[in-house]
Amino acid sequence: MANDTITNEVKESVSSVELKQTSKGVNFTVKIYNKEPQDAKETAVSIFEELKTKYEATEGNGG
């Protein structure tokens, strides 16, 4: 028989931040992948809040 070994490789997901300039301001998407869900959430919230603060200030729309 051919190779009977089955390998279970866990591929690591890649986190990302996407920024898009639109006529209404900047839209952003934050995707964080981590084996620990709480760590992923904390990182995503931190990045989200940082971007929200930065782009609200530069757009001058206050929210």
C-alpha positions, -999 to +999 in steps of 0.1 A: +000+000+000+011+036-005+018+059+024-007+051+051+004+080+073-022+107+078-009+141+088-031+166+104-015+199+098-030+229+114-026+259+091-022+291+109-047+318+098-034+352+088-048+382+106-055+413+086-066+449+087-083+464+055-088+501+050-109+516+023-113+553+015-149+561+005-168+593-001-182+590+034-148+585+051-127+555+059-141+520+063-121+493+080-123+456+086-102+440+114-098+402+113-077+386+141-071+349+144-057+333+175-059+299+192-072+317+222-105+334+215-102+359+243-067+370+230-082+374+195-110+395+208-088+418+229-065+424+200-093+430+176-110+455+199-078+473+206-070+477+169-107+487+161-107+514+188-074+528+176-086+530+140-120+544+150-104+571+171-078+580+144-103+581+115-131+599+134-106+626+143-092+630+107-127+629+091-141+653+117-174+635+117-174+627+154-189+593+149 
